[in-house]
Amino acid sequence: NLVGLQLAEFSYHVEPTISYQKLIIQRYLIQFHAVVYAPAVTVRHTVAGVDSRPVTTPWVPVLGHSGDHWVIAGEVTDKTLPYGTNGQPWDAGPITVVRSRRVTAVFSTEDSGRSDYLLQLAERGLDRVVAVRPAGWDGKVVVTVVQDRRIFDTYFASSPDRIAQVAAIAVPYYDRILDWSDDATFASTRVVFNPQQLSAQPEELLHDLAHEFAHAAMGPVTTEQTPRWLVEGFAEYVAYKSEQVPAATVRRALRGTTAGASFPADSTFYSESTNYVTSWLACRMIAERYGEARLVALYESFQRADSSQSANVSAVLNVSLGSLTTQWHEYVQRKSTG
């Protein structure tokens, strides 16, 4: 699998002060008479032709002492491990790697016959992203679409109830592991698909790809301060920008929902699917009323450590957050009632 990915760089770095001894299962303790070790390992790698800088991912192997040497006995699997552990393409079963001009796609070998189809959709999805965000990111992506459920599920270890609701996920990567470092900086984004989504209709797959690629494009300027409604609404805006979405379709998606007294809160954003719709409408309204450049500028403004919605809206759009909320509320109301 590592050879197939055509890695320009690959290395292991043991974190000397971090281990996960308490997560070693009983089987390994018995097998090696308790002489076992579970170190934190940073895997640094670069996919040739895609990454402009190395990315890192966490790994926690179980090392057992046998005779006069150490062996890799297995891997620690636990929901408390750092995000993305055991969720890499090389962790899957046999894979086939295919490439187009801007996409490196990883399939289970038995699904390789679908590769041309998905690559064509992926390139179209990238076209939609580049039309809005032509620079400021690598412009190329790695997409993992494998049947091995563990690869996708590992990203929902702390919220397994969401797995069936998510078609794909854009995973940010850093030059250091966030859980193990205080000064990690963004490096790249990988897109991992729910294997069940491969049976979706072409237009739905195209939207999913464009949405996740928009996250990849904005990854370098996305911070903890960036509101979820803007992160997800912007991705939906990019995915649907080139289409004329029928008014009846919007009304059905809203299901009678109207905008609330404030933009959806981060803590509850994913608990209601219509938040995606109202957030998309918020971004579309901002682009229509203030211009797409200002929508992008608003997104970028949250890079500042002292960012707040009120201050950034006022500085970028020259309107108060309260006024913008009212405009959004009225816009959603019009779309909801047709």
C-alpha positions as CSV (number, residue, x, y, z in Angstrom):
1,N,0.0,0.0,0.0
2,L,2.8,2.4,0.8
3,V,4.5,1.7,-2.5
4,G,1.2,2.2,-4.4
5,L,0.8,5.7,-2.8
6,Q,4.1,6.9,-4.4
7,L,5.3,8.6,-1.3
8,A,8.0,11.2,-1.7
9,E,8.8,11.0,2.0
10,F,7.9,8.6,4.8
11,S,9.4,8.3,8.3
12,Y,8.5,7.3,11.9
13,H,9.3,9.5,14.9
14,V,8.8,8.1,18.4
15,E,7.6,10.7,20.9
16,P,9.9,10.1,23.8
17,T,7.6,11.4,26.6
18,I,4.2,9.9,25.5
19,S,3.0,6.4,25.7
20,Y,-0.3,4.5,25.9
21,Q,0.5,1.7,28.3
22,K,-2.9,1.7,29.9
23,L,-4.6,0.9,26.6
24,I,-2.7,-2.3,25.9
25,I,-5.2,-5.2,25.9
26,Q,-4.8,-8.2,28.1
27,R,-3.9,-10.6,25.2
28,Y,-0.6,-8.8,24.6
29,L,0.2,-8.6,28.3
30,I,-0.1,-12.3,28.5
31,Q,1.7,-13.1,25.3
32,F,4.8,-11.1,26.2
33,H,4.6,-11.6,30.0
34,A,3.8,-7.9,30.5
35,V,7.1,-6.8,28.8
36,V,5.2,-4.6,26.3
37,Y,5.3,-1.0,25.3
38,A,2.8,1.3,23.4
39,P,4.7,4.4,22.3
40,A,3.2,7.4,20.6
41,V,4.6,7.5,17.0
42,T,4.4,10.4,14.6
43,V,4.3,9.2,11.0
44,R,5.5,11.9,8.6
45,H,4.8,11.5,4.9
46,T,4.4,13.4,1.6
47,V,2.4,12.2,-1.3
48,A,4.3,12.9,-4.5
49,G,2.8,15.5,-6.7
50,V,0.2,16.5,-4.2
51,D,1.6,17.8,-0.9
52,S,3.7,21.0,-0.8
53,R,4.8,20.1,2.7
54,P,5.0,17.0,4.9
55,V,1.9,15.9,6.8
56,T,1.8,13.9,10.0
57,T,-0.6,11.2,11.3
58,P,-0.5,9.4,14.7
59,W,0.2,5.8,15.3
60,V,0.3,3.7,18.5
61,P,1.9,0.3,17.9
62,V,2.2,-2.4,20.5
63,L,5.8,-3.5,20.9
64,G,6.5,-6.8,22.7
65,H,9.9,-8.1,23.9
66,S,10.6,-11.6,22.5
67,G,13.9,-13.3,23.1
68,D,16.5,-10.7,22.7
69,H,14.6,-8.2,20.5
70,W,11.4,-6.3,20.2
71,V,8.6,-7.1,17.7
72,I,5.6,-5.1,16.5
73,A,2.8,-7.2,18.0
74,G,-0.2,-5.1,16.9
75,E,-1.8,-1.6,17.3
76,V,-3.7,0.1,20.0
77,T,-7.3,0.8,19.0
78,D,-9.3,3.1,21.4
79,K,-11.6,6.0,20.9
80,T,-9.4,8.2,23.2
81,L,-6.5,8.0,20.7
82,P,-5.6,11.1,18.7
83,Y,-7.9,11.9,15.8
84,G,-7.1,9.9,12.7
85,T,-5.2,7.0,14.3
86,N,-5.4,3.8,12.2
87,G,-7.4,5.7,9.5
88,Q,-4.8,6.0,6.7
89,P,-4.9,4.4,3.3
90,W,-2.1,2.0,4.2
91,D,-4.2,0.7,7.1
92,A,-6.8,-0.7,4.7
93,G,-6.8,-4.0,2.9
94,P,-5.3,-4.3,-0.7
95,I,-5.7,-0.9,-2.4
96,T,-5.5,0.5,-6.0
97,V,-4.2,4.0,-6.4
98,V,-5.3,6.0,-9.5
99,R,-4.4,9.5,-10.5
100,S,-5.7,12.3,-12.7
101,R,-4.3,15.8,-13.1
102,R,-5.2,17.0,-9.7
103,V,-6.6,14.0,-7.8
104,T,-4.9,10.9,-6.2
105,A,-7.7,8.4,-5.4
106,V,-7.3,5.3,-3.2
107,F,-9.8,2.5,-3.8
108,S,-10.2,-1.0,-2.5
109,T,-8.8,-3.2,-5.2
110,E,-12.2,-4.8,-5.9
111,D,-13.6,-1.3,-6.7
112,S,-10.9,-0.2,-9.1
113,G,-13.3,-0.5,-12.0
114,R,-15.1,2.6,-10.7
115,S,-11.9,4.7,-10.7
116,D,-12.3,6.6,-14.0
117,Y,-15.9,7.5,-13.1
118,L,-14.9,8.9,-9.7
119,L,-11.9,10.8,-11.0
120,Q,-14.0,12.5,-13.7
121,L,-16.5,13.6,-11.0
122,A,-13.6,14.7,-8.7
123,E,-12.1,16.9,-11.4
124,R,-15.5,18.5,-12.0
125,G,-15.8,19.1,-8.3
126,L,-12.4,20.7,-8.2
127,D,-13.4,23.0,-11.1
128,R,-16.2,24.3,-8.9
129,V,-13.8,25.0,-6.0
130,V,-11.2,26.7,-8.2
131,A,-13.9,29.0,-9.6
132,V,-14.2,30.5,-6.1
133,R,-10.8,29.7,-4.5
134,P,-8.2,29.6,-7.2
135,A,-5.2,30.1,-5.0
136,G,-4.0,29.9,-1.4
137,W,-3.9,26.1,-1.3
138,D,-2.2,23.1,-3.0
139,G,-5.0,22.7,-5.6
140,K,-4.6,18.9,-5.5
141,V,-6.2,16.4,-3.2
142,V,-5.9,12.8,-1.9
143,V,-9.3,11.0,-1.8
144,T,-9.7,7.7,0.1
145,V,-12.6,5.5,-0.9
146,V,-12.1,2.0,0.5
147,Q,-14.5,-0.7,1.7
148,D,-12.7,-1.3,5.0
149,R,-15.2,0.3,7.4
150,R,-12.4,1.0,10.0
151,I,-10.8,3.6,7.9
152,F,-13.9,5.9,7.7
153,D,-15.2,5.0,11.2
154,T,-12.1,5.9,13.0
155,Y,-12.9,9.6,12.4
156,F,-16.1,9.2,14.4
157,A,-14.7,7.3,17.3
158,S,-16.2,9.8,19.8
159,S,-19.6,10.1,17.9
160,P,-20.4,6.8,16.2
161,D,-24.0,7.8,15.9
162,R,-23.1,10.3,13.1
163,I,-21.4,7.7,10.8
164,A,-24.5,6.8,8.8
165,Q,-25.4,10.5,8.3
166,V,-22.1,11.6,6.8
167,A,-21.1,10.9,3.1
168,A,-17.5,12.0,3.4
169,I,-15.2,14.0,5.7
170,A,-12.4,16.4,5.0
171,V,-9.6,15.7,7.4
172,P,-7.1,18.5,8.2
173,Y,-3.5,17.4,8.7
174,Y,-0.7,19.3,10.4
175,D,3.1,19.3,10.5
176,R,2.8,17.9,14.1
177,I,0.2,15.9,15.9
178,L,-2.2,18.3,17.6
179,D,-2.7,16.1,20.6
180,W,1.1,15.9,21.2
181,S,2.2,19.4,20.3
182,D,1.5,23.0,21.2
183,D,2.8,24.5,18.0
184,A,1.3,22.4,15.1
185,T,0.5,24.3,11.9
186,F,-1.8,23.3,9.1
187,A,-0.2,21.3,6.2
188,S,-3.0,19.7,4.1
189,T,-6.4,18.1,3.9
190,R,-7.4,14.6,3.0
191,V,-10.9,13.5,1.9
192,V,-12.2,10.2,3.2
193,F,-15.5,8.8,1.8
194,N,-18.1,6.7,3.5
195,P,-17.9,3.5,1.4
196,Q,-21.7,3.3,1.3
197,Q,-21.8,6.6,-0.6
198,L,-20.3,5.0,-3.7
199,S,-23.8,3.9,-4.8
200,A,-25.1,7.5,-4.7
201,Q,-26.3,9.2,-7.9
202,P,-23.7,11.1,-9.9
203,E,-25.0,14.6,-9.0
204,E,-25.0,13.8,-5.3
205,L,-21.5,12.4,-5.5
206,L,-20.4,15.5,-7.4
207,H,-21.9,17.8,-4.7
208,D,-20.2,15.7,-1.9
209,L,-16.8,16.0,-3.7
210,A,-17.1,19.7,-4.3
211,H,-18.2,20.3,-0.7
212,E,-15.3,18.4,0.8
213,F,-12.8,19.9,-1.7
214,A,-14.0,23.4,-0.6
215,H,-13.0,22.4,2.9
216,A,-9.6,21.4,1.6
217,A,-9.3,24.7,-0.2
218,M,-10.1,26.7,2.9
219,G,-8.1,24.5,5.2
220,P,-5.1,26.9,5.4
221,V,-7.4,29.7,6.6
222,T,-9.8,27.7,8.8
223,T,-9.2,28.1,12.6
224,E,-11.0,27.2,15.8
225,Q,-12.6,30.6,15.7
226,T,-14.2,30.0,12.3
227,P,-17.9,29.5,12.9
228,R,-19.4,26.1,11.8
229,W,-22.2,27.9,9.9
230,L,-19.5,29.6,7.8
231,V,-17.3,26.6,7.3
232,E,-20.2,24.3,6.2
233,G,-22.3,27.1,4.5
234,F,-19.3,28.1,2.4
235,A,-18.7,24.5,1.3
236,E,-22.3,24.2,0.3
237,Y,-22.2,27.6,-1.5
238,V,-19.2,26.3,-3.6
239,A,-20.9,23.0,-4.3
240,Y,-24.1,24.6,-5.6
241,K,-22.8,27.9,-7.0
242,S,-22.9,26.8,-10.7
243,E,-26.4,25.4,-10.4
244,Q,-29.8,26.9,-10.5
245,V,-31.4,25.2,-7.6
246,P,-35.2,25.1,-8.0
247,A,-37.2,27.0,-5.4
248,A,-39.3,23.9,-4.7
249,T,-36.1,22.0,-3.9
250,V,-35.0,24.6,-1.4
251,R,-38.4,24.6,0.3
252,R,-38.3,20.8,0.6
253,A,-34.8,21.0,2.1
254,L,-35.8,23.6,4.6
255,R,-38.8,21.5,5.7
256,G,-40.6,24.6,7.0
257,T,-37.5,25.8,9.0
258,T,-36.9,29.5,9.4
259,A,-33.7,31.1,10.5
260,G,-33.3,31.4,14.3
261,A,-32.5,34.5,16.4
262,S,-28.8,33.9,15.7
263,F,-26.6,31.9,13.3
264,P,-26.4,28.2,14.2
265,A,-24.1,27.5,17.2
266,D,-21.0,25.4,16.8
267,S,-22.0,23.1,19.7
268,T,-25.3,22.0,18.2
269,F,-24.7,22.6,14.5
270,Y,-24.6,18.9,13.5
271,S,-27.6,17.9,15.5
272,E,-30.0,19.4,12.9
273,S,-29.5,18.7,9.2
274,T,-31.4,21.9,8.1
275,N,-28.5,23.9,9.6
276,Y,-26.6,23.0,6.4
277,V,-29.4,24.5,4.3
278,T,-29.8,27.7,6.3
279,S,-26.0,28.2,6.5
280,W,-25.7,27.7,2.7
281,L,-28.4,30.4,2.3
282,A,-26.5,32.7,4.6
283,C,-23.4,32.4,2.4
284,R,-25.4,32.8,-0.8
285,M,-27.1,35.9,0.6
286,I,-23.8,37.4,1.6
287,A,-22.3,36.7,-1.9
288,E,-25.4,38.2,-3.6
289,R,-25.7,41.3,-1.4
290,Y,-22.0,42.1,-0.7
291,G,-20.1,40.2,-3.3
292,E,-18.3,36.8,-3.3
293,A,-15.0,38.4,-2.6
294,R,-16.3,39.7,0.7
295,L,-17.7,36.3,1.6
296,V,-14.2,34.9,1.2
297,A,-12.8,37.8,3.1
298,L,-15.2,37.2,6.0
299,Y,-14.1,33.6,6.1
300,E,-10.4,34.6,6.1
301,S,-11.0,37.2,8.9
302,F,-11.3,34.5,11.5
303,Q,-7.6,33.7,11.3
304,R,-7.0,36.4,13.9
305,A,-6.6,35.1,17.4
306,D,-9.1,37.8,18.8
307,S,-11.7,37.0,16.1
308,S,-15.4,37.4,16.9
309,Q,-18.4,37.2,14.7
310,S,-19.5,40.7,15.6
311,A,-16.2,42.4,15.0
312,N,-15.4,40.5,11.7
313,V,-18.9,41.1,10.2
314,S,-18.6,44.8,11.0
315,A,-15.1,45.1,9.6
316,V,-15.6,43.1,6.4
317,L,-19.2,43.7,5.5
318,N,-19.6,47.2,7.1
319,V,-22.8,46.1,8.8
320,S,-23.6,45.0,12.3
321,L,-24.0,41.3,13.2
322,G,-27.6,42.0,14.2
323,S,-28.4,43.6,10.9
324,L,-26.8,40.7,9.0
325,T,-28.8,38.2,11.1
326,T,-32.0,40.0,10.2
327,Q,-31.1,40.0,6.5
328,W,-30.4,36.3,6.7
329,H,-33.7,35.6,8.6
330,E,-35.7,37.5,5.9
331,Y,-33.8,35.7,3.1
332,V,-34.5,32.3,4.5
333,Q,-38.1,33.2,5.1
334,R,-38.5,34.1,1.5
335,K,-36.9,30.9,0.3
336,S,-39.0,28.9,2.8
337,T,-42.3,30.3,1.6
338,G,-41.4,30.6,-2.0
